[in-house]
Amino acid sequence: MTSLLIFGAGGHGKVVAETARAMDNWQEIVFADDAYPGVKVVSGYPVIADFSDARSLDGTHPDVIVAIGDNHKRAELTMQLQASGFNPVILVHPAAVVAESARIEMGTVIFAQAVVQADAHIGRAVIINTAATVDHDCVIGKGVHLSPGVHLGGEVRVDDYSWLGVGAVVINRVTIGQEVIVGAGSCVTGDLPDKVTVVGVPARPLRRHSPAD
């Protein structure tokens, strides 16, 4: 039996599971979550182990996806699981559109109604959320999250671990640094340095992240 093991059974994990189900590539979809054994079923899918015990299931459940909202933790765990013998898969909902020339790396999920255009490069463990669009020649680093309804113009670069809030817009040829937070509904019209939070139209710095953030 082909099986997909999803690490994380929260709200994001539920959408990941439904995306995998729509793809119809696996006969079984199961969760690992630290709420186990207190929680054994989520949205009709079985929870079979906590995170620690699930790390030994590569022999019986080799295909895996990490459904954790924290960008750093999602990317780090994806790499750890690959190193220990798992196969981190790529999930693309059948209702998404991904250009043949686009490059998508392991552990990435692309939800329904999202669009990834020609020659875009999406790094590992990225979330392209519902109805987000990534135009031609964009480069998205590892562990990035594009929230629902985000729109990137052509040749945009978003570096590692950045998070763009619901409905954010980035105009063509803008570079966004690492660990940047773009507030919901903001419009980014110029390059952004690392570790800054921006909000508004046009987007302006709200604060810089401290080392403790």
KOLKEFI-767633 format. One record per residue (C-alpha): x, y, z. Coordinates in nm, 4 decimals. Example, Ala and Ser with C-alpha at 12.3 -4.5 7.8 and 13.67 -1.06 7.14 Angstrom:
2
<pt X="1.2300" Y="-0.4500" Z="0.7800"/>
<pt X="1.3670" Y="-0.1060" Z="0.7140"/>
REM end
This chain:
213
<pt X="0.0000" Y="0.0000" Z="0.0000"/>
<pt X="0.1315" Y="0.3454" Z="-0.0904"/>
<pt X="0.1171" Y="0.5843" Z="0.2028"/>
<pt X="0.1874" Y="0.9517" Z="0.2698"/>
<pt X="0.2983" Y="1.0531" Z="0.6201"/>
<pt X="0.2232" Y="1.4154" Z="0.7111"/>
<pt X="0.4150" Y="1.5717" Z="1.0001"/>
<pt X="0.1719" Y="1.8127" Z="1.1636"/>
<pt X="-0.2048" Y="1.7704" Z="1.2028"/>
<pt X="-0.3059" Y="2.1309" Z="1.2647"/>
<pt X="-0.5061" Y="2.3540" Z="1.0317"/>
<pt X="-0.2304" Y="2.3677" Z="0.7710"/>
<pt X="-0.1912" Y="1.9898" Z="0.7914"/>
<pt X="-0.5599" Y="1.9434" Z="0.7148"/>
<pt X="-0.5261" Y="2.1408" Z="0.3900"/>
<pt X="-0.2106" Y="1.9493" Z="0.3017"/>
<pt X="-0.3977" Y="1.6214" Z="0.3532"/>
<pt X="-0.6864" Y="1.7314" Z="0.1323"/>
<pt X="-0.4382" Y="1.8412" Z="-0.1358"/>
<pt X="-0.2722" Y="1.4990" Z="-0.1247"/>
<pt X="-0.6114" Y="1.3314" Z="-0.1434"/>
<pt X="-0.7051" Y="1.5358" Z="-0.4508"/>
<pt X="-0.3817" Y="1.4257" Z="-0.6213"/>
<pt X="-0.4875" Y="1.0607" Z="-0.5732"/>
<pt X="-0.1267" Y="0.9356" Z="-0.5618"/>
<pt X="-0.1507" Y="0.7532" Z="-0.2285"/>
<pt X="-0.3821" Y="0.4822" Z="-0.1014"/>
<pt X="-0.3337" Y="0.5952" Z="0.2576"/>
<pt X="-0.2767" Y="0.9380" Z="0.4146"/>
<pt X="-0.1744" Y="0.9505" Z="0.7818"/>
<pt X="-0.0534" Y="1.2085" Z="1.0320"/>
<pt X="0.2238" Y="1.2299" Z="1.2870"/>
<pt X="0.1589" Y="1.4854" Z="1.5588"/>
<pt X="0.2719" Y="1.5423" Z="1.9157"/>
<pt X="-0.0942" Y="1.5453" Z="2.0236"/>
<pt X="-0.0857" Y="1.1647" Z="1.9775"/>
<pt X="-0.2066" Y="0.9454" Z="2.1483"/>
<pt X="-0.4578" Y="1.1929" Z="2.2878"/>
<pt X="-0.5650" Y="1.2673" Z="1.9299"/>
<pt X="-0.5914" Y="0.9685" Z="1.6955"/>
<pt X="-0.8059" Y="1.1043" Z="1.4097"/>
<pt X="-0.8012" Y="1.4477" Z="1.2396"/>
<pt X="-1.0499" Y="1.5287" Z="0.9609"/>
<pt X="-1.0995" Y="1.1576" Z="0.9052"/>
<pt X="-0.7272" Y="1.0802" Z="0.8705"/>
<pt X="-0.5534" Y="0.8622" Z="1.1319"/>
<pt X="-0.2823" Y="1.0019" Z="1.3574"/>
<pt X="-0.0401" Y="0.7126" Z="1.4044"/>
<pt X="0.2555" Y="0.8492" Z="1.6039"/>
<pt X="0.4126" Y="1.1492" Z="1.7678"/>
<pt X="0.7007" Y="1.3255" Z="1.5928"/>
<pt X="0.9702" Y="1.1306" Z="1.7741"/>
<pt X="0.8303" Y="0.7842" Z="1.7004"/>
<pt X="0.7367" Y="0.8780" Z="1.3425"/>
<pt X="1.1033" Y="0.9326" Z="1.2593"/>
<pt X="1.1466" Y="0.5519" Z="1.2587"/>
<pt X="0.8713" Y="0.4910" Z="1.0014"/>
<pt X="1.0756" Y="0.5493" Z="0.6856"/>
<pt X="1.0577" Y="0.1786" Z="0.6014"/>
<pt X="0.6775" Y="0.1600" Z="0.6060"/>
<pt X="0.5892" Y="0.5226" Z="0.5217"/>
<pt X="0.8739" Y="0.6542" Z="0.3043"/>
<pt X="0.6807" Y="0.9405" Z="0.1403"/>
<pt X="0.6586" Y="1.2376" Z="0.3739"/>
<pt X="0.5592" Y="1.6040" Z="0.3826"/>
<pt X="0.6085" Y="1.8489" Z="0.6696"/>
<pt X="0.2965" Y="2.0578" Z="0.7444"/>
<pt X="0.4319" Y="2.2979" Z="1.0075"/>
<pt X="0.3635" Y="2.6698" Z="0.9798"/>
<pt X="0.6967" Y="2.7779" Z="1.1321"/>
<pt X="0.9185" Y="2.8379" Z="0.8290"/>
<pt X="1.2492" Y="2.7466" Z="0.9928"/>
<pt X="1.1153" Y="2.4314" Z="1.1582"/>
<pt X="0.9432" Y="2.3143" Z="0.8400"/>
<pt X="1.2563" Y="2.3489" Z="0.6280"/>
<pt X="1.4847" Y="2.2001" Z="0.8948"/>
<pt X="1.2647" Y="1.8974" Z="0.9596"/>
<pt X="1.2272" Y="1.8342" Z="0.5863"/>
<pt X="1.6052" Y="1.8131" Z="0.5512"/>
<pt X="1.6400" Y="1.5948" Z="0.8600"/>
<pt X="1.3799" Y="1.3494" Z="0.7328"/>
<pt X="1.5474" Y="1.3273" Z="0.3935"/>
<pt X="1.8837" Y="1.2618" Z="0.5581"/>
<pt X="1.7342" Y="0.9785" Z="0.7639"/>
<pt X="1.5871" Y="0.7974" Z="0.4631"/>
<pt X="1.2459" Y="0.9521" Z="0.3980"/>
<pt X="1.1338" Y="1.0840" Z="0.0599"/>
<pt X="1.0000" Y="1.4415" Z="0.0995"/>
<pt X="0.7431" Y="1.4780" Z="-0.1776"/>
<pt X="0.6079" Y="1.7747" Z="-0.3721"/>
<pt X="0.2332" Y="1.8340" Z="-0.3515"/>
<pt X="0.0548" Y="2.0252" Z="-0.6272"/>
<pt X="-0.3228" Y="2.0440" Z="-0.6116"/>
<pt X="-0.4921" Y="1.9453" Z="-0.9408"/>
<pt X="-0.6644" Y="2.2855" Z="-0.9415"/>
<pt X="-0.3274" Y="2.4676" Z="-0.9378"/>
<pt X="-0.1438" Y="2.5683" Z="-1.2573"/>
<pt X="0.2324" Y="2.5143" Z="-1.2717"/>
<pt X="0.4313" Y="2.5880" Z="-1.5874"/>
<pt X="0.6340" Y="2.2993" Z="-1.7288"/>
<pt X="0.9486" Y="2.5126" Z="-1.7133"/>
<pt X="0.9025" Y="2.5949" Z="-1.3439"/>
<pt X="1.1361" Y="2.4198" Z="-1.0992"/>
<pt X="0.9847" Y="2.2983" Z="-0.7726"/>
<pt X="1.2018" Y="2.1534" Z="-0.4952"/>
<pt X="1.1223" Y="1.8827" Z="-0.2403"/>
<pt X="0.8831" Y="1.9348" Z="0.0464"/>
<pt X="0.6925" Y="2.2166" Z="-0.1233"/>
<pt X="0.3123" Y="2.2374" Z="-0.1329"/>
<pt X="0.1104" Y="2.4304" Z="-0.3916"/>
<pt X="-0.2559" Y="2.4668" Z="-0.3030"/>
<pt X="-0.5708" Y="2.4981" Z="-0.5139"/>
<pt X="-0.5998" Y="2.7915" Z="-0.7582"/>
<pt X="-0.2346" Y="2.8878" Z="-0.7177"/>
<pt X="-0.0379" Y="2.9697" Z="-1.0339"/>
<pt X="0.3381" Y="2.9321" Z="-1.0882"/>
<pt X="0.4531" Y="3.0737" Z="-1.4196"/>
<pt X="0.7374" Y="3.0092" Z="-1.6640"/>
<pt X="1.0917" Y="2.9558" Z="-1.5330"/>
<pt X="1.0006" Y="3.0274" Z="-1.1720"/>
<pt X="1.2189" Y="2.8457" Z="-0.9176"/>
<pt X="1.0502" Y="2.7427" Z="-0.5921"/>
<pt X="1.2863" Y="2.6233" Z="-0.3181"/>
<pt X="1.2393" Y="2.3387" Z="-0.0722"/>
<pt X="0.9701" Y="2.3301" Z="0.1963"/>
<pt X="0.7845" Y="2.6292" Z="0.0516"/>
<pt X="0.4108" Y="2.6942" Z="0.0931"/>
<pt X="0.2354" Y="2.8467" Z="-0.2086"/>
<pt X="-0.1022" Y="2.8930" Z="-0.0487"/>
<pt X="-0.4527" Y="2.9092" Z="-0.1947"/>
<pt X="-0.4854" Y="3.1345" Z="-0.5021"/>
<pt X="-0.1337" Y="3.2802" Z="-0.4689"/>
<pt X="0.0430" Y="3.3646" Z="-0.7958"/>
<pt X="0.4128" Y="3.3524" Z="-0.8797"/>
<pt X="0.4924" Y="3.5103" Z="-1.2140"/>
<pt X="0.7699" Y="3.4339" Z="-1.4619"/>
<pt X="1.1336" Y="3.4041" Z="-1.3502"/>
<pt X="1.0631" Y="3.4472" Z="-0.9785"/>
<pt X="1.3042" Y="3.2855" Z="-0.7339"/>
<pt X="1.1639" Y="3.1702" Z="-0.3985"/>
<pt X="1.4065" Y="3.0559" Z="-0.1282"/>
<pt X="1.3659" Y="2.7657" Z="0.1125"/>
<pt X="1.1060" Y="2.7754" Z="0.3874"/>
<pt X="0.9125" Y="3.0684" Z="0.2389"/>
<pt X="0.5350" Y="3.0995" Z="0.2927"/>
<pt X="0.3219" Y="3.2860" Z="0.0397"/>
<pt X="-0.0167" Y="3.3204" Z="0.2108"/>
<pt X="-0.3524" Y="3.2976" Z="0.0313"/>
<pt X="-0.3962" Y="3.5556" Z="-0.2425"/>
<pt X="-0.0338" Y="3.6755" Z="-0.2543"/>
<pt X="0.0702" Y="3.8022" Z="-0.5989"/>
<pt X="0.4308" Y="3.8288" Z="-0.7144"/>
<pt X="0.5170" Y="4.0137" Z="-1.0345"/>
<pt X="0.7786" Y="3.8837" Z="-1.2743"/>
<pt X="1.1425" Y="3.8389" Z="-1.1667"/>
<pt X="1.0716" Y="3.8819" Z="-0.7960"/>
<pt X="1.3113" Y="3.7211" Z="-0.5501"/>
<pt X="1.1985" Y="3.6150" Z="-0.2018"/>
<pt X="1.4831" Y="3.4862" Z="0.0142"/>
<pt X="1.4810" Y="3.2095" Z="0.2754"/>
<pt X="1.2173" Y="3.1872" Z="0.5514"/>
<pt X="1.0252" Y="3.5007" Z="0.4572"/>
<pt X="0.6487" Y="3.5173" Z="0.5063"/>
<pt X="0.4108" Y="3.7215" Z="0.2940"/>
<pt X="0.0695" Y="3.7783" Z="0.4526"/>
<pt X="-0.2725" Y="3.7289" Z="0.2962"/>
<pt X="-0.3249" Y="3.9385" Z="-0.0157"/>
<pt X="0.0220" Y="4.0966" Z="-0.0242"/>
<pt X="0.1459" Y="4.2190" Z="-0.3640"/>
<pt X="0.5056" Y="4.2534" Z="-0.4827"/>
<pt X="0.5773" Y="4.4441" Z="-0.8039"/>
<pt X="0.8165" Y="4.3229" Z="-1.0748"/>
<pt X="1.1914" Y="4.2824" Z="-1.0107"/>
<pt X="1.1786" Y="4.3432" Z="-0.6353"/>
<pt X="1.4082" Y="4.1485" Z="-0.4016"/>
<pt X="1.2870" Y="4.0572" Z="-0.0522"/>
<pt X="1.5550" Y="3.9504" Z="0.1953"/>
<pt X="1.5647" Y="3.6607" Z="0.4398"/>
<pt X="1.3210" Y="3.6298" Z="0.7320"/>
<pt X="1.1116" Y="3.9235" Z="0.6142"/>
<pt X="0.7463" Y="3.9555" Z="0.7176"/>
<pt X="0.5146" Y="4.1377" Z="0.4776"/>
<pt X="0.1839" Y="4.2323" Z="0.6368"/>
<pt X="-0.1497" Y="4.1275" Z="0.4934"/>
<pt X="-0.2687" Y="4.3471" Z="0.2076"/>
<pt X="0.0635" Y="4.5293" Z="0.1753"/>
<pt X="0.2141" Y="4.6358" Z="-0.1577"/>
<pt X="0.5927" Y="4.6029" Z="-0.1832"/>
<pt X="0.7358" Y="4.8465" Z="-0.4375"/>
<pt X="1.1073" Y="4.8339" Z="-0.3539"/>
<pt X="1.3776" Y="4.5963" Z="-0.2310"/>
<pt X="1.3668" Y="4.4907" Z="0.1350"/>
<pt X="1.6653" Y="4.3985" Z="0.3559"/>
<pt X="1.6803" Y="4.0904" Z="0.5777"/>
<pt X="1.4774" Y="4.0603" Z="0.8981"/>
<pt X="1.2356" Y="4.3472" Z="0.8576"/>
<pt X="0.8577" Y="4.3633" Z="0.8995"/>
<pt X="0.6760" Y="4.5892" Z="0.6544"/>
<pt X="0.3107" Y="4.6937" Z="0.6276"/>
<pt X="0.0964" Y="4.9248" Z="0.4194"/>
<pt X="0.0501" Y="5.0549" Z="0.0653"/>
<pt X="0.3215" Y="5.1144" Z="-0.0274"/>
<pt X="0.4860" Y="4.8887" Z="0.2310"/>
<pt X="0.6947" Y="5.0671" Z="0.4944"/>
<pt X="0.9155" Y="4.9218" Z="0.7706"/>
<pt X="0.7340" Y="4.8576" Z="1.0965"/>
<pt X="1.0324" Y="4.7121" Z="1.2821"/>
<pt X="1.3535" Y="4.5192" Z="1.2388"/>
<pt X="1.3744" Y="4.1768" Z="1.4026"/>
<pt X="1.6048" Y="4.1395" Z="1.6984"/>
<pt X="1.8401" Y="3.8357" Z="1.7246"/>
<pt X="1.5966" Y="3.6854" Z="1.9779"/>
<pt X="1.3032" Y="3.6871" Z="1.7333"/>
REM end
